Amino acid sequence: MKNDESPWKSLSSDIKYSNPWIEVIEHQVINPGGGKGIYGKVHFKNIAVGVIPIDEDGNTWIVGQHRFPLDEFSWEIPEGGSPLGEDLVVTAKRELKEETGLEAETYELILKMHTSNSVSDEVAFVFLAKGIRQGNSSLEESESDMQTKKLPFSSVYEMVMNGEITDSMSVAGILKANAIINQE
């Protein structure tokens, strides 16, 4: 079997829940070992986009908010959903401006990842933004509790290493950005 051929066989699919952002789908399947079973999948209707802004002094900005599914406060890179078909840089610019008020001259794609590929088809892209200038933020209603911190990038990297930042996109993006910065 070639690597792109699935060893799974889907017998039927049923959407159990749908909202503007996700669908939860239950699949009746035959697994790679030949057994019948069910497999649940969370289908994302948007593409996840994150931005790590770095200014000329090596500072970055993170945002924090209470995340309902975890019932915990979470420090993260600025991130949000890109409607299918929208240019990812357009989304990156919008999310950076909305959440921090920042604008950047350049956006470099540094990471593509699958956030939780055992249960979800969500794909995420992280950009490194440079040439930073301050403007005004315009938070969405669900982000009204959002806090913003400007820190040296090295401090944000330490927050990842100390387990203070646990959001998967943020962790992966910050680790990748650190590798890039250390190569420059």
C-alpha positions, 0 to 999 in steps of 0.5 A, a space after each residue: 500500500 502506498 503511504 497516501 492510501 488510507 487503511 481505514 474504510 468509512 462505511 457511513 458518516 453522520 453530522 452530530 453537531 454543527 455551528 459556524 466554526 466546527 462540525 462533529 462527525 461520527 463515522 462508522 468505520 472498518 479500522 486497519 485491523 479489519 474491525 468495525 467501530 466508530 471514529 469521531 472527527 471534529 471538522 474545522 470550518 476555518 484555518 487556524 492562523 497565528 502571528 509572532 510579532 518581533 520588533 527591532 529590539 527583539 520584543 514580542 507580544 502575547 495575548 491572554 484570555 480565559 479559554 472556555 473548554 479548559 476553564 483556564 487562563 491561557 497566554 498565546 500568540 495572537 491567533 484566529 480563524 481564516 475563512 476558507 479561501 481567504 489569503 492567510 496573510 490577510 488573516 494574519 494581519 487582521 488578527 494581529 491588528 484586532 488583538 494587539 493593535 500592531 501592524 507589520 511590514 513583513 509576514 513570513 510563514 514559518 510553520 504549518 501544523 495539524 493541531 490534534 490530528 487524532 480527532 481533528 482535521 484542523 490545520 494551522 499556519 504561523 507567521 513571523 511578523 517584522 517591521 512592527 508599528 503600534 496602532 489600535 486594537 479592536 477585539 471581538 466580543 468573545 475577546 473582551 477579557 483579553 490581556 496583552 503583554 509586550 516581552 522580550 522574545 527570550 522571556 516568551 520562549 522561557 514561558 514555553 519551556 516552563 509550561 506557562 504557555 501551553 497552547 499548541 500553536 503558540 508552543 510550536 510557533 515560538 519554538 520554531 521562531 526561536 530556532 529561526 532567530 538563533 540562526 540569524 
